[in-house]
Amino acid sequence: MLQQVKDKTQDMFTKSGLMLGLGEQEEELTRLWRILGVRGLTFCLGTVLVKDNTDVNRYVTPE
């Protein structure tokens, strides 16, 4: 569907959203961004940290 919008007009931006923090690897994300033709990214934390949340398996620093 995103490709259909892009094909109709080059002036219109398309936006995609995805949930992070489910064990994905950097290579998977860069491949997805390449497929989507990402020109910019915005990240936001959507998890409320509470005592009963699942343990952190791996923390990736912003660098």
VEXDREN-2710 file (C-alpha; in Angstrom, 1 decimal):
% VEXDREN-2710
k/r/px/py/pz
1/MET/0.0/0.0/0.0
2/LEU/2.8/2.4/0.8
3/GLN/4.3/1.8/-2.6
4/GLN/1.0/2.7/-4.3
5/VAL/0.9/6.0/-2.5
6/LYS/4.5/6.8/-3.4
7/ASP/3.8/5.8/-7.1
8/LYS/0.8/8.3/-7.2
9/THR/2.8/11.3/-6.0
10/GLN/6.4/12.0/-5.3
11/ASP/5.5/15.0/-3.1
12/MET/3.6/13.0/-0.5
13/PHE/5.5/11.4/2.4
14/THR/4.5/8.0/3.8
15/LYS/4.9/7.0/7.4
16/SER/5.4/3.6/9.0
17/GLY/5.4/2.6/12.6
18/LEU/6.8/-0.5/14.2
19/MET/7.3/-1.8/17.8
20/LEU/10.8/-2.3/19.0
21/GLY/12.2/-4.2/21.9
22/LEU/11.0/-7.7/21.0
23/GLY/14.4/-9.2/20.4
24/GLU/15.0/-7.8/16.9
25/GLN/18.6/-7.5/15.7
26/GLU/20.2/-4.4/14.1
27/GLU/20.5/-6.2/10.7
28/GLU/16.8/-6.8/10.6
29/LEU/16.0/-3.2/11.3
30/THR/18.4/-1.8/8.7
31/ARG/17.0/-4.2/6.1
32/LEU/13.5/-3.1/6.9
33/TRP/14.4/0.6/6.8
34/ARG/16.1/0.0/3.4
35/ILE/13.0/-1.7/2.0
36/LEU/10.7/1.1/3.3
37/GLY/13.1/3.8/1.9
38/VAL/13.4/5.5/5.2
39/ARG/14.7/9.1/5.1
40/GLY/14.3/9.9/8.8
41/LEU/13.6/8.1/12.0
42/THR/11.9/9.0/15.2
43/PHE/12.1/6.8/18.3
44/CYS/9.9/7.0/21.4
45/LEU/9.6/4.8/24.4
46/GLY/6.2/3.2/24.6
47/THR/6.7/0.9/27.5
48/VAL/5.8/1.8/31.1
49/LEU/8.5/0.3/33.3
50/VAL/6.9/-1.5/36.2
51/LYS/7.9/-4.3/38.5
52/ASP/6.0/-7.0/36.7
53/ASN/7.5/-6.4/33.2
54/THR/9.7/-9.0/31.6
55/ASP/13.4/-8.9/32.4
56/VAL/15.6/-7.0/30.1
57/ASN/17.4/-9.5/27.9
58/ARG/19.8/-7.0/26.3
59/TYR/20.2/-3.2/26.4
60/VAL/21.5/-1.5/23.3
61/THR/23.1/1.9/23.9
62/PRO/22.0/4.9/21.7
63/GLU/25.4/4.9/20.0
END
